[in-house]
């Protein structure tokens, strides 16, 4: 699994795995635009059903500027994940620098009604060496 998803974090029985890919066909380095796709897998290794309510991303570009993105759910959904099940989604991130990073958290609610935050591991956004 670590080969497919090199970044991972575990919080309260929820494992967040991330893989990232630079998308050269959607990037335009001459116009200072680089684009990455990231694949997230949420695995419920806990004992109760959970629902993802919100997301919070901290995106840092190659100049060190921080961008905060917050909102409900992911890709328009607020998935419910049963014990032993997983949920996958793919999204993207544009930057005006050829490098950066992302990290964040999801707010979830357990079947017992308790709210908790789940860490999204920090992962690097790295364009090709010759992207300028």
N, C-alpha and C positions, 0 to 999 in steps of 0.2 A: 504494500500500500504506500510506503514511503517513496517509492520510485514514481508512482503516479501523482501523489500529493506530497510534495517535499516539505510543506509547511503544515504544522498541526498544533492544536492547543486543546486541553481538556479542562472543562469547568463543570463541576456538579453532575458528572455522568454524561455530559454532552461533549462530543469530540467534533471540533471544527477542522476540516482538512481543506487545503487550498493548493491549487496548481494555477500557474499563470503562463500566458503565451503572448509574445509580442506579435501584433498583426501588421505586417509590413504593407499589405494591400489596402489597409485603412489609414495608414500613416502617410504624412506628407512632410518629411524633415525640412524641405526647402521653405515650407510655410510654418515651421515650428509647431508641428502637430505630430504627436506620437500616440499610438493607441494599443492598449493591451486588453485581452480577454482574461477573466479569471473564473475558474470553476470551483465552486464551494460544495463540499459534502458535509452535511450535518448528520451525525450519528448519535442516536439516543441509546447510550449504554447504561442508562439509569433504570429505575424500577417503576417510573410512572410516565404517563403520556405528558407531553409538553407541547406548547404552542408558541411559535415565534411571533412576537408582537411588533417590535420595532428594530431598526438598525441604526448604528452610529459609526460612521467611518471618519478616520483622520487620514487624509491624503497629503503627503509631503512631496513637493516637486524637487527637482534637482538643484534649485536655488535655496531650498530650505523653507519655502513658504508653505504654511499649513492651511489646508482647506477642510472644513468640517461639512459632512453630509449626513443629515438625519432624516428619518422618515418611517412611515409605517411599512411593515413587512419587507419582503424582498421580491423583486420582479412582479409586483402586483399581487402577491399572495402572502397570507399569514398561515403557513403550513402547521398542521398538527402532526407530530411525530410520535408514534407509539414506541414503547420499549422494544429494543432489538431492530428497529427500522431506521431508515435514513432518508434524507431529502437532499436532492442535488439541484443546483441551478447554476447558470452561467450569466455573467454580466460583463460590463466593460468599463474602462477608465481611460479617458483622453488626458494628456498632459501637453504643456507647451515646452517641456524639457525632455531630453532623451532618457532621463533616469528619474526615479522617485521611489516611493514606498507607500504602502497602505497598511492600516491596522484598524481595529475597532472592537465593537461589541454588539451583541444582540440582546434585547430584553425579551425574556421568555416568561411564561406562566405555566406552573405545573398543575396537574389535575387536582392537587390539594389547594389551589388558589394562591400559592406563594409566588411572588414575582422574584426573578433573579436575572443577573447579567451573565452572559457567556462571552468569553474572550475570543476575538478573531485574531489569529497570530499575525505578527508583522511579516509582510512579504515584499520583496523587491520588485520594482518595475525597471527593467533594463533593456534598452533598445540595442540594436546591433552596433558594433564598434564604428562602422562606417556610415552611420545614419545621418551625418551632417553633410 
